Amino acid sequence: MSRTLTPEEVERYHRDGYLVIEDAVPQARLQQVIAETEQMCDVARTLTAGTAMLDLDPSHTADKPRIRRIKSHHEHSDFFAEFVAEPLIMDLLDPLMPSGIRLHNTKINMKSAEVGESVEWHQDWAFYPHTNDDVLAIGIYLDDCTEENGPMFVVPGSHKGPTYDHHEHGYFCGAIDPVELKDELPKAVPLMGPAGTLTIHHARALHGSAFNRSGRARRFLLQAYAAADAWPLADLKGGLDGFNEKIVRGEPTLAPRIEPAPIRIPLPLRPDAVVGSIYSNQSILENKFFDDEFQKQAAET
Ligand SMILES: O=C(O)CCC(=O)C(=O)O
């Protein structure tokens, strides 16, 4: 049984730039999502290098498979091709995107037990600016998520602030120098909950997440959506037909809505940038917040 957001939740989303909805995904549906995710990971036992679907952790071996991310899960699975238009997700998002909803991208961040990779602070908006900022991502925790296994943190209200520089050495790296964020990061809150918890975060919201050094995995399915009348400024992957095929609710439009929001262009790319790997692309950031040395220096200053 699906539901839409309450007026109170809509107000909170607009104020804070994020929501956490526990028990949003019924257990039976969640188990299907988990089973499909695990099936997609089976192939990792035969791999020594990443593929278009799987981003592997540097510690991966065939005996001990360690996957960092399933990239674009909807492109590799019939189940997920349908799940991007899951009514329970669409009904929740309806009041936030009344002009219709277009899928932007999908991924499942796996955060394996003991080695789960951190994600440095960033704004999704810096990767894909649009003509208006009705752009967001839903996340579904596939495992119980607590302080110990690397929850995603969000800075409340940051979706109304600046769009930060996500470049290092002149190249787009998809991460912000934490020195720029020293007044913002103390306000960050962890988004946690039992498996089946659904999160929504605004594309301009500052967010990131720490390593998972615990003994429990923290798998997090993410699906990003834009309002049907928000057009990307940087590229139109797949031409007009491909773009329109991504409408998951409502109708396509040739009349983009333009509303001012601060933007930056996610270019130039580093010559060796890895498509779909935020981990690899963020690696050139000199000051890493989710790094013991940086934390130590920050505490001393
Ligand atoms: O997995 C996480 O906690 C952070 C996800 C994220 O921000 C991303 O993959 O862009």
The ligand as an ORCA input file, in Angstrom:
! r2SCAN-3c Opt
* xyz 0 1
  O      26.572      5.986      0.118
  C      26.499      7.060      0.721
  O      26.310      7.129      1.932
  C      26.644      8.380      0.007
  C      26.072      8.322     -1.321
  C      26.361      9.456     -2.209
  O      26.285     10.585     -1.825
  C      26.697      9.193     -3.607
  O      26.975      8.052     -3.965
  O      26.668     10.160     -4.390
*
